[in-house]
Amino acid sequence: MTAINKLRNELIRKIQQLSTDKLNEINEIVSKTEAHVSSKSKTLKLIGSWKDLDGNLFTDLTEKLHENRTHDRKID
């Protein structure tokens, strides 16, 4: 049995012994962890997406960020 399988079996054994309240707490922790990992993964997919963007356009977008956001709010 591999170390990861031993760990899984140990966790399952411990979880089976928990009260309903503790199971709910564990479920919330696992859900938050999954959401965090998913969010991080989505963010990492964006890395490099601007690498081929024209330097002047990138500078214009970043230097005028606040101005552009203010303008967008006025349009809404």
C-alpha positions in Angstrom: 0.0 0.0 0.0 1.4 3.4 -1.0 1.8 6.3 1.5 -1.1 8.2 -0.1 -3.4 5.2 0.2 -2.5 4.8 3.8 -3.2 8.5 4.4 -6.6 8.2 2.6 -7.6 5.2 4.6 -6.5 6.9 7.9 -8.6 10.0 7.0 -11.6 7.8 6.1 -11.3 6.0 9.4 -11.2 9.3 11.3 -14.0 10.8 9.4 -16.3 7.8 10.0 -15.9 8.4 13.8 -16.8 12.1 13.7 -20.1 13.6 14.9 -22.5 15.2 12.5 -21.5 18.7 13.6 -17.8 17.9 13.0 -18.6 16.3 9.6 -20.3 19.6 8.6 -17.2 21.6 9.7 -14.9 19.2 7.8 -17.2 19.5 4.7 -17.0 23.3 4.9 -13.2 23.2 5.2 -12.9 20.9 2.2 -15.3 23.0 0.1 -13.3 26.2 0.9 -10.1 24.4 0.0 -11.5 23.1 -3.3 -12.8 26.6 -4.2 -9.4 28.1 -3.4 -7.6 25.6 -5.5 -10.1 26.1 -8.4 -9.7 29.8 -8.2 -5.9 29.6 -8.2 -6.0 27.3 -11.1 -8.2 29.6 -13.1 -5.9 32.5 -12.3 -2.8 30.6 -13.4 -4.4 29.8 -16.7 -4.2 33.6 -17.5 -0.4 33.7 -17.1 1.1 34.6 -20.4 -2.1 35.6 -22.0 -0.8 39.2 -22.5 2.6 38.1 -23.6 2.0 38.9 -27.3 0.2 42.2 -26.6 1.7 45.3 -28.2 3.9 47.1 -25.6 2.3 50.5 -26.4 -1.2 49.1 -25.9 -0.2 47.4 -22.6 1.3 50.7 -21.3 -1.9 52.6 -22.4 -4.1 50.0 -20.7 -2.1 50.1 -17.4 -1.3 53.7 -17.2 -4.9 54.8 -17.9 -6.5 52.0 -15.8 -8.2 54.3 -13.3 -9.2 56.8 -16.0 -10.8 54.0 -18.0 -12.6 52.6 -15.0 -14.0 56.0 -14.1 -15.2 56.4 -17.7 -16.8 53.0 -17.8 -18.8 53.8 -14.6 -20.1 57.0 -16.2 -21.4 55.1 -19.2 -23.4 52.7 -16.9 
